[in-house]
Amino acid sequence: NGSVALRIRDIRLSDKGQYNCFFESRSFFQGTLLELEVAGLGSAPLISVEGYQDGGIRVVCRSAGWYPEPEVIWRDSSGRHLLSLSETKSRGANSLFDTEYSIILQENANQNLSCWIRNFRLNQAKESVIYISDSFFPGVNPWMVSLSVLLPILLGAVAFTLYRLKLESK
């Protein structure tokens, strides 16, 4: 009786599968079947603010080098899951998964936003956080509110005045 350690280096995704291992000495011979599973923990998520879209700010989370396909979740500062606007997972030349998830943040989102990516096989995750301030959202100027209220009144007054002048001229 004894123990055996097997160390495999430079594993690639193509190495996954079943292997027969044989152990032999002068008085002993034993074989066993080994199942090699491969997993890859990708890069830390990179969060970027991409610009204004649909009345909010488009934020994108990118990461590369995952296997198997990872789980990606957007979370707010309270830990609540947020729905993604778009989800793209592709496989690179190395057959590992690259991800790109986007979300639209609406005004009053003054909070931390995190992109959390998990490899369920390894039960490990990577997370990045970004703080989005309300100052990123285009505010409504007070003069625009005043103009939107006063302009219809002014146009109505002009139309009424023209109507009265037309009646008086007859």
Buried (B, 14 or more C-beta within 10 A) or exposed (E): EEEEEEEEEEEEBEEEEEEEEEEEEEEEEEEEEEEEEBBBBBBEBEBEBEEEEEEBBBBBBBBBBBBBEBEBBBBBEEEEEBEBBEEEEEEEEBEBBBBBBBBBBEBEBBBEBBBBBBBEBBEEBBBBEBEBEEEBBEEEEEEEEEEEEEEEEEEEEEEEEEEEEEEEEE
